[in-house]
Amino acid sequence: MEEPTLQNATPWRNLGSTNPTFSLPSNFSIIGNAHIQELCMMAQLVWLSQEQIRESKACIGVREALETFCKAYAEMKEPKALKAVESELKAVLSTYNATIRLKICDKSSWPREELARHAQGLPAAIPPPQTPCDYIDEDLGWWGFGKFAKSNQWIGHGLWWKPLPEDAKPGFLENAAGNATNDCDVLEDKFRFLKKASVLVADYNLLRMDFPELYSKSEKDIDNWLLENCAYVSDGQYSRISKGGDQHKLLGMDSKDLDDYIDNQKQTAAIRVRSGGRAAVFLTNKGKYGFNKGKLTAGMLDVKGIGTHLLADTKHPKVTGFLNYADALRELMMQRLIQRLIELEGREHAVKTVQFYAVIDTGLAYKGKNPATGWENEKIVLSVRQRHSRILDLYEGFNFSGVAPSHVLDKGSGRELRRILIKYGVSAEFFPQALLYNTPESDGVALAENASGGLIDDLEGTWNLQVDAMGKNFMDFSDFFVLPNSPLPQVWRMSEEALVNALTLERKPFVNVVLKAPALCLRAFGTSDAKAAEKVYRSKLESLSKDAKMREAACSIDEKTGLIKPYKPKYCMCWFMELDDSAMCKWGMDMAAKNTARGRVLLEFIDRALPTSPLESTPPVKGPAPGTEKLPVYLYQNGKKKDGSPSQVSYHEGWVPGKSQRPKHSMECLTLEPKVLGRGIYRFFISAVVPRPIALVSSISKNGIPNLAPYSYFGAMGHSPATVCFSCCWNRGGNEKDGYDKDTLKNIKENKQFVVHIMSKWYVDVANFSCGNFLHEENEFKIAGATPIPSKYVKPPRVKEAAVQMECELFKLVPVEDETGVVRHTMVIGKVLAFHVHKDVYDEKTGTVSLERLQPIARMGGNTYSQPTGCFDLPRPDRKLI
């Protein structure tokens, strides 16, 4: 590869712009090394934030260091010169981060909700991983096994950058599970492109939602985008598969040309969070990133299976750096299952999963046994996921590599997720404690949200739940399994035989727990008598120890007795996972072995197996669901025709045509002229013209950023052709100068398309929140919580939650001027190209929409909304609270 030069590199600083754009070099030798690149990113943020740092009282102590840095930075000729002011730069950045950018006030409760601000305006509503911009002095992050003692200044979370020591030697980076604070955050270059990579399966809707630039792209284009941005293998892994490397022969490379698989000329850089193991975060669009209000912004993809770092400890044969197809499919299945359960329970606001974007075939495969799994001829893949951080929950003590400890799982999102898993008989424990509480007939139990005591407070099974720095977004689902009598569909459940075999082969302390629990003892060994059960247990262990597959999976065999030693299996965290024989598990193994299916069929198969309705904790109520009852209407029949039939039906008793209807109050009028009302006309007008239907309008910018906003100056103009109209008032200020177009109107002027949704009761909070005064580049779908889905004829996305959705093309814009000639609002008239209606709301017999099921919401005066059963107040969102 041609030696890179600084002249050909992306600029490493920009002194004049307030919103500069940079790129990670694919080879850090352009600017020096990885350490210099770290300093560049730190310097970029400090330079852009210098005014805020100067004005902050919390940063008084580093003002002199700031001036020293800024003066030197402005005069630097090359990035290596940053070494001369490194101490001043780090002092300033650490103070700024610890007291302003990364500061949280509540360090006692989980999740750390204050960290949610780092996700605002970014793809995927999950805080991104740390970068060098998030550097703090190490003693503010953890105690260093007694080396540091600043617990009172602890930052309170793990979203901070811990640099790799410049003198680190090979083997320094630990890849096995251990104390997360022993790990480092690493910038890494020279990832090499995989020539034969191809997309096996992708969630195109999720990708379009998180990356606006993909919204109008075809699936083929998105596949190419995925490969361009994340189909790479690390420099360290390249050395391992090259001749002389420990993976070379295992992949059968003796008879192959490595250049057929790896493109050495096409390289990129990435970020490894807490050493990363075999995962790294790639910045999309050739490593581009920018800054917005003190926040690094970039498209990010977390990719698992890219290999180990050059400095990684790879002595253990199971640390291959690769990911096999079967494990990737299993994790994908379980992630979609857990996410579905969260959604069915309506708890997305409380707990989330880190979702999969895709699984990519690297083109590489083992020839013979994979030392990490024991399986033969496995395909090597990459799992592409939403970017995320990792938890660090204590200042003093052990932080176990991203795993949520008991004190985190006992409250907040951790407790909520466990409650859901317990309800559906799902576990990720070394020993599922539900077996000790539930009857043999059911391995799932519904617990109230505020339940305490018993199973919800029993954490003795040791959950292996991995979570982000917030303690809210969970990831890595390969260690989950579903118990035999779970209320989930049969295809997800392991067999009773597999469960009993796992109980027999587990560690002796776990076996003793079974023997001491009469009901579980009876279930496992056919008797509740501990002594009799001991004999049955011994007999079963002897029988299983003769099974060749069990012996192969076991960690060790007792040489004297020939029995499998009671310990965890060789390749999994527990025997429950090792022996999982559910239909879904078998399907994943079969797909990985045969490699006959790819694309949509894989996701469709998984999604068809997912539950479609929540488990009822109480018997269902007969009749209409609450909130959908038909409203009582009392009509009167007044007078009769000659044939005896009613001559008139009326709302008021006794009314007939020609009879006046008067109010009880005086009908004397005031005349109010708009000029006299002035600004008060708004309050008067919206309280007088009521109720007004609400159009929730989605549009999209020329840069592909979707927008969402409600409009109550809205109505249907005609049905042939179907035409709707809403009025968009000029923006009264806020983020920019007075009198500019609102984002909706700006987007419609650019793209001539929009989608109108009828607001319904069940998502009124989401719709109402989208009316906040957000910046043009911010995605209200994400901010408010609406789910975007592709439209059929127009570019703007539809809102999945809306029961009635109308795709529209612009017919005409009618600007309305005041007496001075200034345009105060613009009428947007659109022709409806297509209607989309929820099946449960549409009455096929009558061809109409059911009012009772639509549950429409309308605007009244002030902040009041109306519904068919009455009125309620709902305040507008305040951006200061976001």
Long-range contacts (C-beta under 8 A, 24 or more apart in sequence): 1-27, 1-264, 1-265, 1-267, 3-29, 4-29, 4-30, 5-30, 6-30, 6-31, 6-78, 6-79, 12-40, 12-79, 13-40, 13-43, 13-44, 13-47, 13-73, 13-76, 13-79, 14-44, 15-47, 15-73, 15-74, 18-48, 19-290, 19-291, 19-292, 20-44, 20-48, 20-290, 20-291, 21-288, 21-289, 21-290, 22-288, 22-289, 22-290, 23-283, 23-286, 23-287, 23-288, 23-289, 24-187, 24-189, 24-268, 24-269, 24-270, 24-283, 24-287, 24-289, 25-189, 25-269, 25-287, 26-189, 26-190, 26-191, 26-267, 26-268, 26-269, 26-287, 27-189, 27-190, 27-267, 27-269, 28-187, 28-189, 28-269, 31-78, 31-79, 31-80, 32-79, 32-80, 34-164, 34-186, 34-187, 34-188, 34-189, 35-163, 35-164, 35-166, 36-79, 36-80, 36-82, 36-83, 37-79, 37-132, 37-187, 37-189, 37-269, 38-132, 38-135, 38-161, 38-163, 38-187, 39-79, 39-82, 39-83, 39-86, 39-89, 39-132, 40-79, 40-82, 41-131, 41-132, 41-133, 41-296, 42-89, 42-90, 42-93, 42-132, 42-133, 42-135, 43-69, 43-73, 43-82, 43-89, 44-133, 44-291, 45-93, 45-133, 45-291, 45-294, 45-296, 46-89, 46-92, 46-93, 46-96, 47-73, 48-291, 48-294, 49-96, 49-294, 52-96, 52-100, 52-294, 53-92, 53-96, 56-96, 56-99, 56-100, 58-95, 58-99, 58-100, 59-92, 59-95, 59-96, 59-99, 59-100, 61-95, 62-91, 62-92, 62-95, 62-96, 65-89, 65-91, 65-92, 66-92, 90-135, 90-137, 93-133, 93-135, 93-136, 94-135, 94-136, 94-137, 94-140, 97-134, 97-135, 97-136, 97-155, 97-160, 98-136, 98-137, 98-140, 98-153, 98-155, 100-294, 101-134, 101-294, 102-134, 102-136, 102-155, 102-157, 102-159, 102-160, 103-155, 104-155, 104-156, 104-157, 106-156, 107-154, 107-156, 107-157, 109-411, 109-412, 110-393, 110-407, 110-408, 110-411, 110-412, 110-413, 110-414, 110-471, 111-412, 111-413, 111-470, 111-471, 111-472, 112-156, 112-157, 112-469, 112-470, 112-471, 112-472, 113-470, 113-472, 115-157, 115-159, 115-469, 115-470, 116-470, 117-882, 118-159, 118-295, 120-778, 120-783, 120-882, 121-292, 121-295, 121-297, 121-775, 121-777, 121-778, 121-779, 121-783, 122-295, 122-297, 123-210, 123-211, 123-212, 123-299, 123-300, 123-782, 124-210, 124-355, 124-386, 124-387, 124-782, 125-352, 125-782, 126-352, 126-354, 126-386, 126-387, 126-388, 126-468, 126-470, 126-473, 127-159, 127-388, 127-389, 127-468, 127-469, 127-470, 127-473, 128-296, 128-298, 128-300, 128-387, 128-388, 128-389, 129-271, 129-273, 129-281, 129-300, 129-302, 129-387, 129-388, 129-389, 129-390, 130-158, 130-159, 130-160, 130-161, 130-185, 130-273, 130-389, 131-161, 131-271, 131-296, 132-161, 132-163, 132-185, 132-187, 133-161, 133-296, 134-159, 134-160, 134-161, 135-160, 135-161, 135-163, 136-160, 136-161, 138-162, 141-181, 141-392, 141-395, 142-181, 142-392, 142-394, 142-395, 142-396, 142-399, 143-395, 143-396, 143-397, 144-181, 151-395, 151-396, 154-395, 157-391, 157-392, 157-469, 157-470, 158-274, 158-389, 158-390, 158-391, 158-392, 158-393, 158-399, 158-469, 159-389, 159-469, 161-185, 162-274, 164-311, 168-311, 169-311, 170-310, 170-311, 170-312, 171-311, 171-312, 171-313, 171-315, 172-311, 172-313, 173-275, 173-308, 173-309, 173-311, 173-312, 173-313, 174-275, 174-312, 174-313, 175-275, 175-277, 175-278, 175-308, 175-312, 175-313, 175-314, 175-319, 175-321, 176-313, 176-316, 176-319, 177-400, 177-401, 177-403, 178-400, 178-401, 179-398, 179-399, 179-400, 179-401, 180-274, 180-390, 180-391, 180-392, 180-399, 180-400, 180-401, 180-402, 181-392, 181-399, 183-274, 183-275, 183-401, 184-274, 184-275, 185-271, 185-272, 185-273, 185-274, 185-275, 186-271, 186-272, 186-275, 186-276, 186-309, 187-269, 187-271, 188-234, 188-235, 188-269, 188-270, 188-271, 188-272, 188-280, 188-309, 189-235, 189-267, 189-268, 189-269, 190-234, 190-235, 190-267, 190-269, 191-232, 191-233, 191-234, 191-235, 191-267, 191-268, 191-269, 191-270, 191-280, 191-282, 191-306, 192-232, 192-233, 192-235, 192-238, 192-262, 192-263, 192-264, 192-266, 192-267, 193-231, 193-232, 193-262, 193-263, 193-266, 193-267, 193-268, 194-231, 194-232, 194-233, 194-261, 194-262, 194-263, 194-362, 194-363, 194-364, 195-260, 195-261, 195-262, 195-263, 195-363, 196-260, 196-261, 196-361, 196-362, 196-363, 196-364, 197-227, 197-231, 197-360, 197-361, 197-362, 197-363, 197-382, 198-223, 198-227, 198-360, 198-361, 198-363, 199-223, 199-226, 199-227, 199-358, 199-359, 199-360, 199-361, 199-598, 200-325, 200-358, 200-359, 200-360, 200-361, 200-381, 200-598, 200-599, 200-602, 201-332, 201-358, 201-359, 201-598, 201-599, 201-600, 201-602, 201-603, 202-226, 202-357, 202-358, 202-359, 203-355, 203-356, 203-357, 203-358, 203-603, 205-789, 205-790, 206-355, 206-356, 206-357, 207-357, 207-358, 208-788, 208-790, 208-797, 209-781, 209-787, 209-788, 209-797, 210-357, 210-386, 211-284, 211-299, 212-700, 212-703, 212-704, 212-705, 212-706, 212-779, 213-299, 213-703, 213-704, 214-704, 215-700, 215-704, 215-706, 215-790, 215-795, 215-797, 216-704, 216-795, 226-301, 226-357, 226-358, 226-360, 226-384, 227-360, 229-282, 229-284, 229-285, 229-299, 229-301, 230-282, 230-301, 230-303, 230-360, 230-382, 230-384, 231-360, 231-362, 231-382, 232-267, 232-268, 232-270, 232-282, 232-303, 232-306, 233-262, 233-306, 233-307, 233-362, 234-280, 234-306, 234-307, 234-308, 234-309, 234-310, 234-321, 235-310, 236-307, 236-308, 236-309, 236-310, 236-311, 236-312, 236-321, 237-306, 237-307, 237-308, 237-321, 237-322, 238-262, 238-307, 239-310, 240-307, 240-308, 240-314, 240-321, 241-364, 246-314, 246-317, 247-320, 247-321, 247-322, 250-320, 250-366, 250-367, 250-368, 250-370, 250-371, 251-364, 251-365, 251-366, 251-367, 251-380, 252-366, 252-367, 252-368, 261-363, 261-364, 270-303, 270-306, 272-309, 273-389, 273-390, 274-390, 274-401, 274-402, 275-309, 275-312, 276-309, 277-308, 278-304, 278-305, 278-306, 278-307, 278-308, 278-320, 278-321, 278-322, 278-323, 279-303, 279-304, 279-305, 279-306, 280-306, 281-387, 292-777, 300-387, 301-357, 301-384, 301-385, 301-387, 302-354, 302-384, 302-385, 302-386, 302-387, 302-388, 303-382, 303-383, 303-384, 303-385, 304-328, 304-382, 304-383, 304-384, 304-385, 305-362, 305-380, 305-381, 305-382, 305-383, 306-382, 317-371, 317-372, 318-371, 318-372, 318-571, 319-372, 320-370, 320-371, 320-372, 322-364, 322-370, 322-372, 322-380, 323-380, 323-381, 323-382, 323-383, 324-366, 324-370, 324-372, 324-373, 324-375, 324-378, 324-379, 324-380, 324-381, 324-592, 325-359, 325-361, 325-378, 325-379, 325-380, 325-381, 325-591, 325-592, 325-595, 326-373, 326-375, 326-378, 326-588, 326-589, 326-592, 326-593, 327-373, 327-478, 328-359, 328-381, 328-383, 329-359, 329-588, 329-591, 329-592, 329-602, 330-477, 330-478, 330-585, 330-588, 331-356, 331-383, 331-476, 331-477, 331-478, 332-356, 332-359, 332-383, 332-606, 333-584, 333-588, 333-606, 334-477, 334-478, 334-480, 335-475, 335-477, 336-606, 336-607, 336-610, 337-426, 337-480, 337-488, 337-492, 337-610, 338-417, 338-420, 338-421, 338-426, 338-474, 338-477, 338-480, 340-610, 340-611, 341-420, 341-421, 341-424, 341-426, 341-611, 342-417, 342-420, 344-611, 344-613, 344-614, 345-420, 345-423, 345-614, 346-614, 347-416, 347-420, 348-785, 349-785, 350-412, 350-413, 350-416, 350-472, 351-413, 351-414, 351-416, 351-417, 351-420, 351-472, 351-474, 352-472, 352-473, 352-474, 353-473, 353-474, 353-475, 353-477, 354-385, 354-386, 354-388, 354-468, 354-473, 354-474, 354-475, 355-385, 355-386, 356-383, 356-384, 356-385, 357-384, 357-385, 357-386, 358-383, 358-384, 359-383, 359-384, 360-384, 361-598, 372-571, 373-571, 374-552, 374-553, 374-570, 374-571, 378-592, 379-592, 379-595, 385-475, 388-468, 388-473, 388-475, 389-468, 389-469, 389-470, 390-466, 390-467, 390-468, 390-469, 391-466, 391-467, 391-468, 391-469, 391-470, 391-471, 392-469, 393-471, 402-466, 402-467, 402-476, 403-464, 403-465, 403-466, 403-467, 404-463, 404-465, 404-466, 404-467, 404-471, 404-474, 406-459, 408-467, 408-471, 409-459, 409-463, 409-465, 410-457, 410-459, 412-471, 412-472, 413-467, 413-470, 413-471, 413-472, 413-474, 414-465, 414-467, 414-471, 415-456, 416-449, 417-465, 417-474, 418-456, 418-463, 418-465, 419-447, 419-449, 419-451, 419-456, 422-447, 422-455, 422-456, 423-447, 423-487, 423-615, 423-617, 424-482, 424-486, 424-487, 424-488, 424-611, 424-615, 425-482, 425-483, 425-485, 425-486, 425-487, 425-488, 425-493, 426-480, 426-481, 426-482, 426-483, 426-486, 426-488, 427-461, 427-480, 427-481, 427-482, 427-483, 427-576, 428-463, 428-464, 428-465, 428-477, 428-479, 428-480, 428-481, 429-461, 429-462, 429-463, 429-464, 429-574, 430-461, 430-462, 430-464, 430-510, 430-568, 430-573, 430-574, 431-460, 431-461, 431-462, 431-506, 431-510, 431-513, 431-574, 432-461, 432-483, 432-576, 433-458, 433-459, 433-460, 433-461, 434-483, 435-483, 435-517, 435-520, 435-523, 436-513, 436-517, 436-520, 438-485, 439-519, 440-485, 440-519, 440-522, 440-523, 441-485, 442-485, 442-487, 443-483, 443-484, 443-485, 443-486, 444-483, 444-485, 444-486, 444-487, 444-488, 444-615, 446-615, 446-617, 464-573, 479-572, 479-573, 479-574, 479-577, 480-577, 481-576, 481-577, 481-580, 481-582, 482-582, 487-615, 488-611, 489-609, 489-611, 490-583, 491-582, 491-583, 491-584, 491-587, 491-609, 492-582, 492-583, 492-584, 492-609, 493-582, 494-576, 494-579, 494-580, 494-581, 494-582, 494-585, 495-581, 495-582, 497-581, 498-576, 498-579, 498-580, 498-581, 499-524, 499-576, 500-524, 500-525, 500-540, 501-540, 501-544, 501-550, 501-575, 501-579, 502-574, 502-575, 502-576, 502-578, 502-579, 503-575, 504-537, 504-540, 504-541, 504-544, 505-541, 505-544, 505-550, 505-554, 505-564, 505-566, 505-569, 505-575, 505-579, 506-566, 506-568, 506-574, 506-575, 507-566, 507-567, 507-568, 508-566, 511-537, 511-566, 541-566, 553-578, 584-609, 624-852, 627-761, 627-855, 628-852, 628-853, 628-855, 629-852, 630-852, 631-851, 631-852, 631-868, 631-869, 683-861, 683-862, 686-712, 686-859, 686-860, 686-861, 686-862, 687-860, 687-861, 687-862, 688-861, 690-858, 690-859, 690-860, 690-861, 690-866, 691-858, 691-859, 691-860, 691-866, 692-858, 692-859, 692-860, 693-758, 693-759, 693-856, 693-858, 693-859, 694-758, 694-759, 694-767, 694-857, 694-858, 694-859, 695-724, 695-726, 695-756, 695-757, 695-758, 695-759, 696-756, 696-757, 696-758, 696-759, 696-767, 696-770, 696-799, 696-802, 697-726, 697-744, 697-754, 697-755, 697-756, 697-757, 698-754, 698-755, 698-757, 698-781, 698-788, 698-796, 698-797, 698-798, 698-799, 699-743, 699-744, 699-747, 699-748, 699-751, 699-753, 699-754, 699-755, 699-796, 700-747, 700-751, 700-753, 700-795, 700-796, 700-797, 701-743, 701-746, 701-747, 701-750, 701-751, 701-776, 702-747, 702-750, 702-751, 703-777, 705-776, 705-777, 705-778, 705-779, 706-779, 706-780, 706-781, 706-788, 706-796, 706-797, 707-743, 707-744, 707-747, 707-779, 707-780, 708-770, 708-780, 708-781, 708-784, 708-786, 708-799, 709-742, 709-743, 709-744, 709-770, 709-771, 709-780, 710-759, 710-767, 710-768, 710-770, 710-771, 711-744, 712-858, 712-859, 713-825, 714-756, 717-829, 721-831, 721-832, 722-806, 722-831, 722-832, 722-835, 723-811, 723-829, 723-830, 723-831, 723-832, 724-756, 724-806, 724-808, 724-829, 724-830, 724-832, 725-827, 725-828, 725-829, 725-830, 726-756, 726-827, 726-828, 727-816, 727-825, 727-826, 727-827, 727-828, 728-825, 728-826, 728-828, 729-824, 729-825, 730-823, 730-824, 730-825, 734-773, 735-773, 735-774, 735-775, 739-822, 743-774, 743-776, 745-826, 745-828, 746-776, 747-796, 748-810, 748-813, 748-828, 749-813, 751-795, 751-796, 752-809, 752-810, 753-794, 753-795, 753-796, 753-807, 753-808, 753-809, 753-810, 754-794, 754-796, 754-808, 754-810, 754-828, 754-830, 755-791, 755-794, 755-796, 755-797, 755-798, 755-799, 755-805, 755-806, 755-807, 755-808, 756-805, 756-806, 756-808, 756-830, 756-832, 757-798, 757-799, 757-802, 757-804, 757-805, 757-806, 758-802, 758-803, 758-804, 758-854, 758-856, 759-802, 759-856, 759-857, 760-801, 760-802, 760-803, 760-854, 760-855, 760-856, 760-857, 761-855, 761-856, 761-857, 761-867, 762-801, 762-855, 763-799, 763-801, 763-802, 764-857, 764-865, 764-874, 765-874, 766-801, 767-857, 768-865, 768-874, 768-876, 768-877, 769-877, 771-876, 771-877, 772-876, 772-877, 772-878, 772-879, 772-882, 773-879, 774-879, 783-882, 791-834, 792-834, 792-836, 793-833, 793-834, 794-833, 798-836, 803-837, 803-838, 803-841, 803-849, 803-853, 803-854, 804-835, 804-836, 804-837, 804-838, 804-841, 804-849, 804-854, 805-835, 805-836, 805-837, 806-832, 806-834, 806-835, 806-836, 807-832, 807-833, 807-834, 807-835, 807-836, 808-832, 808-833, 809-833
